[in-house]
Amino acid sequence: MRPLLLLSFLSFSTLAHAQYPSQSTLLADVKKQSPDEFVTITPEGSWGMFHDKVPDWQAPDACRHQVNIVGKKNADGSFWTYSGLAIYAKAGNSFVFNRLFLIEDATKLNGLAIPDNAYFKKLFLDKLEAKDDMLLTMNYELKNATGFYGFEMKAAPKITGNGSNLMALYVVEVTLDLPNGTRLEQKKVPIEVRASKSGNGFVFTHALKKSDGAILSTKEMGNSDAIDQLPRYGFDEGTLAAFTRTGQSYATPAGSNGEGMPNDQSLVALMEKTFLANAENFSILFGPKGASLITSVGFTKKETRQASADQLTAVFTVEYVFFNENAQEQSFKVITAQRDLQTSFVLENGTWYVDQSTYLNEPSYTKTEGIAWSYRNSYTEKTFEKTRFQ
């Protein structure tokens, strides 16, 4: 017991000499970075160690704490709000303030009257109408679109930047037809737009796709030649109105909006058909020796998320029973385990297939049953290798 007690004492002693900065020190250090501007400073969350200037395999060399800051009020009633990280470098058994990192996307100007959403939506549409080269090269999906359905402001514009350079950030959701291989996809794509303050208004400066968006429906065109015959908004003459469609130009396929999607029983049956069909597929989930140790497997569906009309993701609880044998100790145990498994499915030519599976956690052992050594053979015969794959 003595070595253990000594080790525990040393650990607590070391921690006592490497305490995080106090809250008063944190507030004072942040305030010093902009004494006139930073009026209210509020710590958010808790301290955390991280690797600042050393690789991950070494001990962390710094700590950080998030802070939310309210700036002073200007004569026009506007004020800035910030969110940042106060970063401290480890110096021996203490921490020394290193820098304040302000998160750009979290910097916001408040209390200033700005144009309404319709103004910024028109700013984007004007560039689209004019087939502006800068806009189209920033967004290959707009450049290749064969039709547009709608334009929606996702949220109110946010004013950011600094006192001399104000910018409006906003997101437009564009619904469009986009060629992809040999099919046409109707997609809803969020695009982040940046506009710089110019006089009493704003000027478009930047637009990039914020994410891949969501596929609403698809139409198979048969071959790439058929796709090539479709017009491209970025290259053909014509106004925006000529490329704007009031409704879908093709029927919604099975699977869109939840219609035609496989039910829970079908998904479980598909998992069994895929992974319990042969030793090779079985080893994908349970390793090369799994079939000679495992006696039973069951899939229970937990949740389903539809990614698109022809793709979905489901999470299953996999419960399996296997034995653990130790000949030297003459012990034999039958163990029940569970793991969560996320599987993606794709629809091809009207048939759903398993695409990819990934475990989300480590096994949890729900039951361990000791079996007399003399009865072990009756269990070793009940393996997938002997009952299913021969």
C-alpha positions in Angstrom: 0.0 0.0 0.0 2.9 2.4 0.6 3.9 2.9 -3.0 0.3 3.5 -4.0 -0.2 6.1 -1.3 3.0 7.8 -2.2 2.0 7.9 -5.9 -1.4 9.4 -5.1 0.2 12.0 -2.9 2.6 13.0 -5.6 -0.1 13.3 -8.2 -2.2 15.6 -6.1 0.8 17.6 -5.1 1.7 18.1 -8.8 -1.8 19.2 -9.6 -1.8 21.7 -6.7 1.2 23.5 -8.3 -0.2 23.6 -11.8 -3.6 25.3 -11.2 -5.4 27.2 -13.9 -5.4 31.0 -13.7 -8.1 32.4 -11.4 -11.2 34.0 -12.8 -10.0 37.5 -11.8 -6.7 36.9 -13.6 -8.6 35.7 -16.7 -10.8 38.8 -16.8 -7.9 41.2 -16.2 -5.8 39.6 -19.0 -8.6 39.8 -21.5 -9.5 43.4 -20.5 -5.9 44.5 -21.2 -6.2 43.4 -24.8 -8.6 46.3 -25.5 -9.2 48.4 -22.4 -11.5 51.0 -24.1 -13.5 48.6 -26.2 -14.1 45.6 -24.0 -16.8 46.6 -21.4 -18.2 43.3 -20.2 -16.3 40.0 -20.2 -18.1 36.8 -19.3 -16.3 33.4 -19.0 -18.1 30.6 -20.9 -17.6 26.9 -20.1 -14.5 25.7 -18.3 -10.7 25.5 -18.7 -9.2 22.9 -21.0 -5.7 21.7 -21.9 -4.6 21.5 -25.5 -1.6 21.1 -27.8 -0.7 24.6 -29.0 2.9 24.3 -30.3 3.7 20.7 -29.6 2.5 17.5 -31.4 -0.3 15.4 -30.0 2.0 12.7 -28.7 3.6 15.1 -26.2 2.0 16.5 -23.1 -0.3 19.5 -23.7 1.6 22.7 -23.5 -1.3 25.2 -23.1 -4.7 25.8 -21.7 -7.6 27.9 -22.9 -10.9 29.3 -21.8 -13.8 30.8 -23.9 -15.0 34.3 -23.1 -17.9 36.3 -24.4 -17.3 40.0 -24.7 -19.7 43.0 -25.1 -18.0 46.2 -26.5 -18.7 49.8 -25.7 -21.7 51.6 -27.2 -21.0 54.0 -30.1 -22.7 57.3 -30.6 -25.3 55.8 -32.9 -26.2 53.2 -30.3 -24.4 50.3 -32.0 -22.0 48.0 -30.2 -19.9 44.9 -31.0 -20.1 41.5 -29.4 -17.3 39.0 -29.5 -16.6 35.4 -28.6 -13.0 34.3 -28.2 -10.5 32.0 -26.6 -8.0 33.3 -23.9 -4.9 31.1 -24.4 -2.3 30.5 -21.8 1.1 28.8 -22.3 2.4 26.4 -19.7 5.5 27.7 -17.9 6.8 25.2 -15.4 4.1 24.7 -12.8 2.1 27.8 -13.9 0.4 29.3 -16.9 1.2 32.6 -18.6 -1.2 34.6 -20.8 -0.2 34.2 -24.5 -2.9 35.7 -26.7 -6.7 36.3 -27.2 -8.1 34.6 -30.3 -11.3 36.2 -31.5 -13.6 33.9 -33.4 -14.4 35.7 -36.7 -17.8 34.1 -37.3 -18.9 35.1 -33.7 -18.0 38.8 -34.1 -21.2 40.8 -34.6 -22.3 44.4 -34.8 -25.6 45.0 -32.9 -28.0 47.9 -32.7 -27.4 49.2 -36.2 -30.3 49.6 -38.7 -29.5 47.5 -41.8 -31.5 46.7 -44.9 -34.1 44.0 -44.7 -33.7 40.4 -46.0 -35.3 41.3 -49.4 -32.5 43.8 -50.0 -29.8 41.1 -49.6 -31.7 38.5 -51.5 -31.9 41.0 -54.5 -28.2 41.6 -54.2 -27.6 37.9 -54.8 -30.2 37.6 -57.5 -28.8 40.6 -59.4 -25.5 38.8 -59.7 -27.2 35.6 -60.8 -29.3 37.4 -63.3 -26.2 39.1 -64.8 -24.3 35.7 -64.9 -21.6 37.4 -63.0 -18.3 35.5 -63.6 -17.2 35.9 -60.0 -20.4 34.4 -58.6 -20.5 31.5 -61.0 -16.8 30.5 -60.6 -17.3 30.6 -56.9 -20.2 28.1 -57.2 -19.7 25.3 -59.7 -23.3 24.2 -58.9 -24.7 27.5 -60.0 -22.5 27.4 -63.1 -23.8 24.0 -64.2 -27.4 24.4 -63.2 -30.1 23.7 -65.8 -32.9 25.3 -63.9 -33.7 27.2 -60.7 -36.9 26.8 -58.5 -36.5 29.1 -55.6 -34.3 31.4 -53.5 -34.8 31.7 -49.8 -33.0 33.7 -47.1 -32.2 31.1 -44.4 -31.7 33.7 -41.6 -31.3 37.4 -41.1 -28.0 38.8 -42.3 -25.3 39.3 -39.7 -23.1 42.4 -39.7 -19.4 41.6 -38.9 -15.9 43.0 -39.6 -14.5 46.0 -37.8 -15.0 49.7 -37.4 -13.7 50.6 -40.8 -14.7 47.6 -42.8 -18.3 46.3 -42.3 -19.5 43.2 -43.9 -22.9 41.5 -44.1 -22.9 37.6 -44.0 -26.0 35.8 -45.0 -27.2 32.5 -46.3 -29.4 31.9 -49.4 -30.9 28.5 -50.0 -31.0 27.9 -53.8 -33.2 25.1 -55.2 -31.9 24.0 -58.6 -31.5 21.2 -61.1 -27.9 19.9 -61.3 -26.5 17.3 -63.7 -24.6 14.5 -62.0 -23.2 11.8 -64.1 -26.1 10.4 -66.1 -28.9 11.8 -63.9 -30.5 15.1 -63.1 -30.8 16.0 -59.4 -33.0 18.5 -57.9 -31.1 19.9 -54.9 -31.5 22.6 -52.2 -28.0 24.1 -51.6 -27.2 26.7 -48.9 -24.8 29.4 -50.1 -23.0 31.8 -47.8 -22.8 35.3 -49.3 -20.5 38.1 -48.1 -21.3 41.8 -49.0 -19.1 44.7 -48.0 -20.4 48.1 -46.8 -20.2 50.7 -49.5 -21.7 54.2 -48.8 -25.3 53.6 -47.7 -25.5 50.2 -49.2 -23.6 46.9 -49.6 -21.7 45.4 -52.5 -21.5 41.7 -53.3 -17.9 40.4 -52.7 -18.0 36.6 -52.1 -20.3 33.6 -52.3 -19.4 29.9 -51.5 -21.4 26.8 -51.0 -21.9 26.2 -47.3 -22.6 22.5 -47.6 -23.5 19.8 -50.2 -27.1 20.5 -49.5 -29.9 17.9 -49.8 -31.1 16.0 -52.9 -34.9 16.4 -53.2 -35.5 14.1 -56.2 -33.7 12.6 -59.2 -34.3 11.7 -62.8 -32.2 9.2 -64.7 -31.3 10.5 -68.1 -30.0 7.2 -69.5 -26.6 8.4 -70.6 -24.1 11.3 -70.3 -25.0 12.4 -73.9 -28.5 13.3 -72.7 -27.1 15.2 -69.8 -24.8 17.1 -72.1 -27.7 18.3 -74.2 -29.2 20.1 -71.3 -28.5 23.9 -71.1 -26.0 25.3 -68.6 -27.0 28.5 -67.0 -23.5 29.8 -66.8 -22.8 29.5 -70.5 -26.0 30.0 -72.5 -27.7 33.3 -73.3 -31.0 34.1 -71.7 -32.4 35.7 -68.6 -32.8 34.2 -65.2 -36.6 33.9 -65.9 -35.8 31.5 -68.8 -34.1 29.1 -66.3 -36.5 29.4 -63.5 -39.1 26.6 -63.3 -42.4 27.0 -61.4 -42.6 23.2 -60.7 -40.7 20.0 -61.0 -39.9 18.9 -64.6 -40.0 15.2 -63.7 -41.9 12.9 -61.4 -40.8 12.3 -57.9 -39.2 8.8 -57.6 -40.0 6.2 -54.9 -38.3 7.0 -51.7 -38.7 10.8 -51.8 -40.4 12.3 -48.7 -40.4 8.9 -47.0 -42.5 7.2 -49.7 -41.3 3.8 -50.8 -38.6 3.6 -48.1 -37.9 0.2 -46.6 -39.6 -0.5 -43.2 -37.8 -1.7 -40.1 -38.3 -5.4 -40.8 -36.9 -4.9 -44.3 -33.8 -3.2 -43.1 -33.1 -5.9 -40.5 -33.7 -8.6 -43.1 -31.3 -6.8 -45.4 -28.6 -6.7 -42.7 -29.0 -10.5 -42.1 -28.9 -11.2 -45.8 -25.7 -9.2 -46.2 -23.7 -10.0 -43.2 -24.8 -13.5 -42.2 -24.7 -14.9 -45.8 -21.1 -16.1 -45.8 -17.9 -16.1 -43.8 -16.4 -13.3 -45.8 -19.2 -10.8 -45.1 -19.4 -12.0 -41.5 -15.8 -11.1 -41.0 -16.5 -7.5 -42.0 -18.3 -7.0 -38.7 -16.7 -9.6 -36.4 -13.2 -10.2 -37.7 -11.6 -13.3 -39.4 -12.0 -15.5 -36.3 -15.5 -14.3 -35.3 -17.3 -17.1 -37.1 -15.5 -19.7 -35.0 -16.4 -18.0 -31.7 -19.8 -16.5 -32.1 -22.9 -18.5 -31.6 -25.7 -16.1 -32.4 -26.3 -12.6 -33.8 -29.3 -10.3 -33.8 -30.0 -6.8 -35.3 -32.5 -4.4 -33.7 -33.1 -1.1 -35.5 -32.9 2.0 -33.4 -33.3 5.0 -35.8 -33.4 5.9 -39.5 -32.2 9.1 -41.2 -33.1 9.7 -44.8 -30.2 11.4 -46.6 -31.9 11.6 -50.0 -34.5 9.8 -52.2 -32.0 6.9 -52.9 -29.9 6.9 -49.7 -30.6 6.4 -46.0 -28.7 5.7 -42.8 -29.9 3.5 -40.0 -28.5 2.7 -36.6 -28.8 -0.8 -35.2 -28.1 -2.5 -31.9 -26.2 -5.6 -32.7 -26.4 -8.3 -30.0 -24.1 -11.3 -30.3 -23.1 -14.2 -28.1 -19.6 -15.7 -28.1 -17.5 -17.9 -25.9 -14.2 -17.4 -24.1 -12.2 -20.5 -23.5 -9.0 -20.8 -21.4 -7.6 -24.4 -21.6 -4.9 -23.8 -19.0 -7.4 -22.7 -16.3 -10.1 -25.0 -17.7 -12.6 -22.1 -17.7 -15.4 -21.6 -20.3 -17.6 -18.6 -20.4 -20.5 -17.6 -22.7 -20.7 -13.8 -23.1 -23.5 -11.6 -24.5 -22.4 -8.3 -25.9 -24.0 -5.3 -27.6 -22.7 -2.6 -30.0 -24.4 0.2 -32.0 -23.8 -0.1 -35.7 -24.5 2.7 -38.2 -25.2 1.5 -41.7 -25.8 3.4 -45.0 -28.1 2.0 -47.6 -28.4 2.9 -51.3 -31.1 2.4 -53.8 -30.0 1.0 -57.2 -32.3 -0.1 -60.0 -35.2 -0.3 -57.6 -33.3 -2.5 -55.0 -31.9 -1.4 -51.7 -28.3 -2.5 -50.8 -26.0 -2.2 -47.8 -23.3 0.4 -48.7 -21.2 0.8 -45.6 -21.3 0.0 -41.9 -19.4 1.5 -38.9 -19.5 0.7 -35.2 -20.3 3.8 -33.1 -19.0 2.5 -29.8 -17.1 -0.3 -28.0 -18.9 -3.5 -26.9 -20.9 -3.5 -23.7 -21.1 -6.9 -22.1 -24.6 -7.5 -20.8 -24.2 -11.1 -19.6 -21.4 -13.5 -18.6 -22.3 -17.1 -17.9 -19.8 -19.6 -16.6 -20.1 -23.1 -18.1 -18.6 -26.3 -16.7 -15.4 -27.3 -18.6 -16.8 -30.8 -19.3 -19.8 -29.2 -21.2 -17.9 -26.8 -23.3 -18.0 -28.9 -26.5 -21.8 -28.6 -26.8 -21.2 -24.8 -27.2 -18.2 -24.9 -29.5 -20.3 -26.8 -32.0 -22.8 -23.9 -32.0 -20.7 -21.5 -34.0 -21.6 -19.7 -37.2 -18.6 -21.4 -38.8 -20.1 -24.9 -38.2 -23.8 -24.2 -38.6 -24.0 -21.5 -41.3 -21.0 -21.5 -43.5 -20.4 -25.3 -44.2 
